[in-house]
Amino acid sequence: MIQIDKLGKFFNKNEVLKDVSLTMPEGSFTALLGPSGCGKSTTLRIIAGLEQPTTGLVKINNRNVTELTAAERNIAMVFQSYALYPHMTVQENIILPLSMRSMTRLQRMPILDRLLPSARAQAAKNVAKANEIAEMLEISALLDRKPSELSGGQMQRVAVGRALVRDPVAF
């Protein structure tokens, strides 16, 4: 469950959020709708920890996370621009968050990873998880392609896959 209570946000002297409160039950699908500039993105960025509120609280599963970093909240977001790495394949884009979280810097090095048994085992787990997500999103046939070879809808699904593979608390 995500709760925001009396959120307020100022950018310089501009008040962009004022006393915003909302509860999103676990398992629910919640949409924020409104005109351009009304604070939808700012609210989401505050929930994810990418922005700090000027006032108010953010709670995830009844835990106050207002002061925590984005990494400490484990919230997944898909940006409108997809933010895919053009030099990586679909599979590499989906695996990236797992590799960054589960492998040391040494294990992620291109040549050394093949020599370290622990890195090979972790890489195999990451590939299996990425393949599972790709199958769920019906993009398994695209795993060897680069983002430039995909349609907009396919790129969106890859971005969703990269977010889901992390097993976030909220998406």
N, C-alpha and C positions, 0 to 999 in steps of 0.2 A: 504494500500500500504506500502511496506517495501522498503526503499532505503538505500543502503550502499554506502558511498562516500569516495574513496581513503583510504580504510582501510589498516592499516599496523599493523603487530604484530611481536614482537621480543620475543623469549624465551632465556634469557641470551644474547648471541651475535648471535644467530641463527635467521635470518629473515625468518619467515614462511608465512607471507602475505606481499605483496608489491603492494600498489595502487590498491586494489580491489574495483571496483565500479559496482553496479548492482541495477536495479529497478525491483521489483516484484509487478505488479499491483494487486489490490484487486480482489479476486476471481480466481486468476490464480494458476496454478500448476507449480512450478518451481523445476527443478532437478539440483543438482550440481554433475557433473561427472568429474572424473579425477583419476589419479593413486594414490596409497597409498602414504601418506605423502605430498600431494600437498596443503593441507590447507582447505579441505572441512569441516571437523568437527570443526576446529578452527573458520572458518567463521560462521557456525551455532551456535556455543557456544557464539560467540560475539553478534550475532543478538539476541539470547535468554537472554543475560545478564549474562551468566555464566563465561565469560572472558571479560576483558576490552581490547580494542584495544590500541596499542601504539600510533597510529595516525588514523585520519579519524573520520567519523560520521556514526551513525546509526539513521535512522528516521523511525518512524512508524506512518502512517497517517499524514505525514508532521510535526510531533512533534519530536524534537531531544531527543532521549532516551539514548544517549551514556553513560551518567553518572548515569542512573537509575539502580536499582537492578533488578534482574530477576523477582521478585514478582511484581514490579511496572510496568513491561512491559506486563504482561499477555500473554506470548507466551507459547504454549504447545509443548513439545518435547517427542518423544518416543525413548528411547534408544535401541540399538541393543540387549542388554541383558534383555529387558522387564522391569526389576526392579519391579516385582510383589512381594508382601509380601506372603511368603509361608504359614503362619498360618491363613491367611484370605481367605474367599471365593471369588469367582469372583465378586459377588455383593458388598462385603465389600471393595475389591480393587477398584472398580469403584466409590463407594461412598466416599472413603477417602478424595479426594480433596475438595469435597463439605462440608464434616463435619469439616475439618480443617478451612475452610474459613467462614462458616456460624454459627458455634456454639462456645460458650465460652468453656474454659477448663473444667469448672464445668459441663456444659451440655454434654460434651463428656465422662464423667466418667461413667463406666459401670452400676453402680447401681443407681446413682442419676439421670441419664437421664430418667429413667422410672418414676420418681417422679415429674419431672418438666414438666408441660404442654407445655411450649414453646419449650422444647427440643423434646418432642414427636411429636409436629406439624412439627418442622423443619426436624426431622428424616424421617417422612412420606413423606415430599416433596422431600427429598434426594433420598429415595427409588424409588419414582415415576420417577424422572429424570434418575436414573440409569437404571430402567427398560425400559424407552424410548430409551436410548442409546443402551442398550443390544438388543432390538428389531431391531433397525436400523442396527446393526452389525451382526444380526442373531446369537446371542449367548445367547438368553433367556433361553434355556434349560440347560445352563451351570452355571447359577447363584449360585447354591448351592455347586458347586465343588471347590476344592482347586487347585492352579496352578499345583501341581504335578500330577493331574489327567487329564491334558490338553495336547493336541498336541502343537507343536511349533506355528502353524498357529493360533490356538485358543488363546494361550498366547499372541500372537501379537495383536489380535483383542481386548483382554481385556486391554492391554496397550494402544491401540488407544482409547478405550472407556473411560479409566481413564483420558486421555488427553482431549478428546472432552467434557466430562461432565462439565468441568470448563468453557465452552463457551469462549475459548480464542480468542484474536484478530487475531492471526495467529497460524497455526499448522504446 
